[in-house]
Amino acid sequence: MLALTAALRGMGVGPGDRVGLHLGWLPETVVIMLACARIGAIHTILPTPFPWSRSVTDWSCST
């Protein structure tokens, strides 16, 4: 989780930012949710049947 937190910070994710998770309900999703919480970012689950590009614009996700 610490490596993922560092990777998110390296991509410019900070407190209050939204991170869109387009992974489905996998164990990795929980790890990313925890990494977002550690940073103070807000995670948003994007349903996998939806197109990725549309989901990001509809829910105002920055990453």
MARDO-358988 format. One record per atom (N, C-alpha, C, CB): residue number from 1; residue in one letter; atom name; z, y, x. Coordinates in nm, 2 decimals. Glycine has a CB too. Layout:
ATOM  nr rest atom     c3     c2     c1
ATOM NUM    a   CA      Z      Y      X
...
***
This chain:
ATOM  nr rest atom     c3     c2     c1
ATOM   1    m    N   0.00  -0.12   0.08
ATOM   1    m   CA   0.00   0.00   0.00
ATOM   1    m    C   0.00   0.13   0.09
ATOM   1    m   CB   0.12   0.00  -0.09
ATOM   2    l    N   0.07   0.12   0.20
ATOM   2    l   CA   0.07   0.24   0.29
ATOM   2    l    C  -0.06   0.27   0.34
ATOM   2    l   CB   0.17   0.22   0.40
ATOM   3    a    N  -0.14   0.17   0.37
ATOM   3    a   CA  -0.28   0.20   0.43
ATOM   3    a    C  -0.36   0.26   0.32
ATOM   3    a   CB  -0.34   0.07   0.48
ATOM   4    l    N  -0.35   0.21   0.19
ATOM   4    l   CA  -0.43   0.27   0.08
ATOM   4    l    C  -0.38   0.41   0.05
ATOM   4    l   CB  -0.41   0.18  -0.04
ATOM   5    t    N  -0.26   0.44   0.06
ATOM   5    t   CA  -0.21   0.57   0.04
ATOM   5    t    C  -0.27   0.66   0.15
ATOM   5    t   CB  -0.05   0.58   0.05
ATOM   6    a    N  -0.27   0.62   0.27
ATOM   6    a   CA  -0.33   0.70   0.38
ATOM   6    a    C  -0.48   0.72   0.35
ATOM   6    a   CB  -0.31   0.63   0.51
ATOM   7    a    N  -0.55   0.62   0.30
ATOM   7    a   CA  -0.69   0.63   0.28
ATOM   7    a    C  -0.72   0.73   0.16
ATOM   7    a   CB  -0.75   0.49   0.24
ATOM   8    l    N  -0.63   0.73   0.06
ATOM   8    l   CA  -0.65   0.82  -0.05
ATOM   8    l    C  -0.63   0.97   0.00
ATOM   8    l   CB  -0.56   0.79  -0.17
ATOM   9    r    N  -0.52   0.98   0.08
ATOM   9    r   CA  -0.49   1.12   0.14
ATOM   9    r    C  -0.61   1.16   0.23
ATOM   9    r   CB  -0.36   1.11   0.22
ATOM  10    g    N  -0.67   1.07   0.30
ATOM  10    g   CA  -0.78   1.10   0.39
ATOM  10    g    C  -0.90   1.14   0.31
ATOM  10    g   CB  -0.82   0.98   0.47
ATOM  11    m    N  -0.92   1.10   0.18
ATOM  11    m   CA  -1.02   1.14   0.09
ATOM  11    m    C  -0.99   1.27   0.02
ATOM  11    m   CB  -1.05   1.03  -0.01
ATOM  12    g    N  -0.88   1.33   0.05
ATOM  12    g   CA  -0.84   1.46   0.00
ATOM  12    g    C  -0.76   1.45  -0.13
ATOM  12    g   CB  -0.96   1.53  -0.03
ATOM  13    v    N  -0.71   1.33  -0.17
ATOM  13    v   CA  -0.63   1.32  -0.29
ATOM  13    v    C  -0.49   1.37  -0.26
ATOM  13    v   CB  -0.62   1.17  -0.34
ATOM  14    g    N  -0.44   1.46  -0.35
ATOM  14    g   CA  -0.31   1.52  -0.33
ATOM  14    g    C  -0.23   1.51  -0.46
ATOM  14    g   CB  -0.32   1.66  -0.28
ATOM  15    p    N  -0.11   1.57  -0.46
ATOM  15    p   CA  -0.03   1.57  -0.58
ATOM  15    p    C  -0.10   1.64  -0.70
ATOM  15    p   CB   0.10   1.64  -0.55
ATOM  16    g    N  -0.10   1.58  -0.81
ATOM  16    g   CA  -0.16   1.63  -0.93
ATOM  16    g    C  -0.31   1.60  -0.95
ATOM  16    g   CB  -0.14   1.78  -0.93
ATOM  17    d    N  -0.37   1.55  -0.85
ATOM  17    d   CA  -0.51   1.51  -0.86
ATOM  17    d    C  -0.52   1.38  -0.95
ATOM  17    d   CB  -0.58   1.48  -0.72
ATOM  18    r    N  -0.64   1.37  -1.01
ATOM  18    r   CA  -0.66   1.25  -1.09
ATOM  18    r    C  -0.75   1.15  -1.01
ATOM  18    r   CB  -0.73   1.28  -1.23
ATOM  19    v    N  -0.71   1.02  -1.01
ATOM  19    v   CA  -0.79   0.92  -0.95
ATOM  19    v    C  -0.83   0.82  -1.05
ATOM  19    v   CB  -0.70   0.85  -0.84
ATOM  20    g    N  -0.96   0.80  -1.07
ATOM  20    g   CA  -1.02   0.71  -1.16
ATOM  20    g    C  -1.03   0.57  -1.11
ATOM  20    g   CB  -1.16   0.76  -1.21
ATOM  21    l    N  -0.97   0.47  -1.18
ATOM  21    l   CA  -0.97   0.33  -1.13
ATOM  21    l    C  -1.07   0.26  -1.22
ATOM  21    l   CB  -0.83   0.27  -1.14
ATOM  22    h    N  -1.18   0.22  -1.16
ATOM  22    h   CA  -1.28   0.14  -1.24
ATOM  22    h    C  -1.29   0.00  -1.18
ATOM  22    h   CB  -1.42   0.21  -1.22
ATOM  23    l    N  -1.17  -0.07  -1.19
ATOM  23    l   CA  -1.16  -0.20  -1.13
ATOM  23    l    C  -1.13  -0.31  -1.23
ATOM  23    l   CB  -1.05  -0.20  -1.03
ATOM  24    g    N  -1.09  -0.27  -1.35
ATOM  24    g   CA  -1.04  -0.38  -1.44
ATOM  24    g    C  -0.90  -0.40  -1.41
ATOM  24    g   CB  -1.13  -0.51  -1.43
ATOM  25    w    N  -0.84  -0.50  -1.47
ATOM  25    w   CA  -0.70  -0.53  -1.45
ATOM  25    w    C  -0.69  -0.64  -1.35
ATOM  25    w   CB  -0.63  -0.58  -1.58
ATOM  26    l    N  -0.69  -0.60  -1.22
ATOM  26    l   CA  -0.68  -0.69  -1.11
ATOM  26    l    C  -0.55  -0.66  -1.04
ATOM  26    l   CB  -0.80  -0.68  -1.01
ATOM  27    p    N  -0.50  -0.75  -0.96
ATOM  27    p   CA  -0.38  -0.72  -0.88
ATOM  27    p    C  -0.40  -0.60  -0.79
ATOM  27    p   CB  -0.34  -0.84  -0.79
ATOM  28    e    N  -0.52  -0.58  -0.74
ATOM  28    e   CA  -0.54  -0.46  -0.65
ATOM  28    e    C  -0.52  -0.33  -0.73
ATOM  28    e   CB  -0.68  -0.47  -0.60
ATOM  29    t    N  -0.55  -0.34  -0.86
ATOM  29    t   CA  -0.53  -0.22  -0.95
ATOM  29    t    C  -0.39  -0.17  -0.94
ATOM  29    t   CB  -0.57  -0.25  -1.09
ATOM  30    v    N  -0.29  -0.26  -0.95
ATOM  30    v   CA  -0.15  -0.23  -0.94
ATOM  30    v    C  -0.12  -0.16  -0.81
ATOM  30    v   CB  -0.06  -0.35  -0.97
ATOM  31    v    N  -0.17  -0.21  -0.70
ATOM  31    v   CA  -0.14  -0.15  -0.57
ATOM  31    v    C  -0.20  -0.01  -0.56
ATOM  31    v   CB  -0.21  -0.24  -0.46
ATOM  32    i    N  -0.32   0.01  -0.62
ATOM  32    i   CA  -0.37   0.15  -0.62
ATOM  32    i    C  -0.29   0.24  -0.71
ATOM  32    i   CB  -0.52   0.15  -0.66
ATOM  33    m    N  -0.24   0.19  -0.82
ATOM  33    m   CA  -0.15   0.27  -0.90
ATOM  33    m    C  -0.03   0.31  -0.83
ATOM  33    m   CB  -0.11   0.19  -1.03
ATOM  34    l    N   0.03   0.22  -0.75
ATOM  34    l   CA   0.15   0.25  -0.67
ATOM  34    l    C   0.12   0.36  -0.56
ATOM  34    l   CB   0.21   0.13  -0.61
ATOM  35    a    N   0.00   0.34  -0.50
ATOM  35    a   CA  -0.04   0.44  -0.40
ATOM  35    a    C  -0.05   0.58  -0.46
ATOM  35    a   CB  -0.17   0.39  -0.33
ATOM  36    c    N  -0.11   0.58  -0.58
ATOM  36    c   CA  -0.13   0.71  -0.64
ATOM  36    c    C   0.01   0.77  -0.67
ATOM  36    c   CB  -0.21   0.70  -0.77
ATOM  37    a    N   0.10   0.69  -0.72
ATOM  37    a   CA   0.24   0.74  -0.75
ATOM  37    a    C   0.31   0.79  -0.63
ATOM  37    a   CB   0.32   0.63  -0.81
ATOM  38    r    N   0.28   0.72  -0.51
ATOM  38    r   CA   0.35   0.77  -0.39
ATOM  38    r    C   0.30   0.90  -0.35
ATOM  38    r   CB   0.32   0.66  -0.28
ATOM  39    i    N   0.17   0.93  -0.37
ATOM  39    i   CA   0.11   1.06  -0.34
ATOM  39    i    C   0.15   1.17  -0.44
ATOM  39    i   CB  -0.04   1.05  -0.33
ATOM  40    g    N   0.17   1.13  -0.57
ATOM  40    g   CA   0.20   1.22  -0.67
ATOM  40    g    C   0.07   1.25  -0.75
ATOM  40    g   CB   0.25   1.35  -0.62
ATOM  41    a    N  -0.03   1.16  -0.73
ATOM  41    a   CA  -0.16   1.18  -0.80
ATOM  41    a    C  -0.15   1.10  -0.94
ATOM  41    a   CB  -0.28   1.12  -0.72
ATOM  42    i    N  -0.23   1.13  -1.03
ATOM  42    i   CA  -0.24   1.07  -1.16
ATOM  42    i    C  -0.35   0.97  -1.16
ATOM  42    i   CB  -0.26   1.18  -1.27
ATOM  43    h    N  -0.32   0.85  -1.19
ATOM  43    h   CA  -0.43   0.75  -1.20
ATOM  43    h    C  -0.48   0.74  -1.35
ATOM  43    h   CB  -0.38   0.61  -1.15
ATOM  44    t    N  -0.60   0.71  -1.36
ATOM  44    t   CA  -0.67   0.69  -1.49
ATOM  44    t    C  -0.75   0.56  -1.49
ATOM  44    t   CB  -0.76   0.82  -1.53
ATOM  45    i    N  -0.72   0.48  -1.58
ATOM  45    i   CA  -0.79   0.35  -1.59
ATOM  45    i    C  -0.92   0.38  -1.66
ATOM  45    i   CB  -0.71   0.24  -1.66
ATOM  46    l    N  -1.03   0.35  -1.60
ATOM  46    l   CA  -1.16   0.37  -1.66
ATOM  46    l    C  -1.21   0.23  -1.70
ATOM  46    l   CB  -1.27   0.43  -1.56
ATOM  47    p    N  -1.23   0.21  -1.83
ATOM  47    p   CA  -1.27   0.08  -1.88
ATOM  47    p    C  -1.40   0.03  -1.81
ATOM  47    p   CB  -1.30   0.08  -2.03
ATOM  48    t    N  -1.40  -0.10  -1.76
ATOM  48    t   CA  -1.51  -0.15  -1.69
ATOM  48    t    C  -1.64  -0.15  -1.77
ATOM  48    t   CB  -1.48  -0.28  -1.64
ATOM  49    p    N  -1.64  -0.17  -1.90
ATOM  49    p   CA  -1.77  -0.17  -1.97
ATOM  49    p    C  -1.84  -0.03  -1.97
ATOM  49    p   CB  -1.75  -0.21  -2.12
ATOM  50    f    N  -1.77   0.07  -1.95
ATOM  50    f   CA  -1.83   0.21  -1.95
ATOM  50    f    C  -1.91   0.23  -1.81
ATOM  50    f   CB  -1.73   0.32  -1.97
ATOM  51    p    N  -2.02   0.31  -1.82
ATOM  51    p   CA  -2.08   0.34  -1.69
ATOM  51    p    C  -1.99   0.43  -1.61
ATOM  51    p   CB  -2.21   0.42  -1.72
ATOM  52    w    N  -1.98   0.40  -1.48
ATOM  52    w   CA  -1.89   0.47  -1.39
ATOM  52    w    C  -1.91   0.62  -1.39
ATOM  52    w   CB  -1.90   0.42  -1.25
ATOM  53    s    N  -2.04   0.67  -1.37
ATOM  53    s   CA  -2.06   0.81  -1.36
ATOM  53    s    C  -2.02   0.89  -1.49
ATOM  53    s   CB  -2.21   0.84  -1.33
ATOM  54    r    N  -2.05   0.83  -1.60
ATOM  54    r   CA  -2.01   0.89  -1.73
ATOM  54    r    C  -1.86   0.90  -1.74
ATOM  54    r   CB  -2.07   0.82  -1.85
ATOM  55    s    N  -1.79   0.79  -1.70
ATOM  55    s   CA  -1.64   0.79  -1.71
ATOM  55    s    C  -1.58   0.90  -1.63
ATOM  55    s   CB  -1.59   0.65  -1.67
ATOM  56    v    N  -1.63   0.92  -1.51
ATOM  56    v   CA  -1.57   1.02  -1.42
ATOM  56    v    C  -1.58   1.16  -1.48
ATOM  56    v   CB  -1.64   1.02  -1.28
ATOM  57    t    N  -1.70   1.19  -1.54
ATOM  57    t   CA  -1.72   1.33  -1.59
ATOM  57    t    C  -1.64   1.34  -1.73
ATOM  57    t   CB  -1.87   1.36  -1.62
ATOM  58    d    N  -1.63   1.24  -1.81
ATOM  58    d   CA  -1.57   1.24  -1.94
ATOM  58    d    C  -1.42   1.26  -1.92
ATOM  58    d   CB  -1.59   1.12  -2.02
ATOM  59    w    N  -1.36   1.20  -1.82
ATOM  59    w   CA  -1.21   1.21  -1.80
ATOM  59    w    C  -1.17   1.30  -1.68
ATOM  59    w   CB  -1.16   1.07  -1.78
ATOM  60    s    N  -1.26   1.38  -1.63
ATOM  60    s   CA  -1.23   1.48  -1.53
ATOM  60    s    C  -1.16   1.43  -1.41
ATOM  60    s   CB  -1.15   1.59  -1.59
ATOM  61    c    N  -1.21   1.31  -1.36
ATOM  61    c   CA  -1.15   1.25  -1.24
ATOM  61    c    C  -1.22   1.31  -1.11
ATOM  61    c   CB  -1.17   1.10  -1.24
ATOM  62    s    N  -1.14   1.34  -1.01
ATOM  62    s   CA  -1.20   1.40  -0.89
ATOM  62    s    C  -1.24   1.29  -0.79
ATOM  62    s   CB  -1.10   1.49  -0.83
ATOM  63    t    N  -1.18   1.17  -0.80
ATOM  63    t   CA  -1.21   1.06  -0.71
ATOM  63    t    C  -1.23   0.93  -0.78
ATOM  63    t   CB  -1.09   1.05  -0.60
***
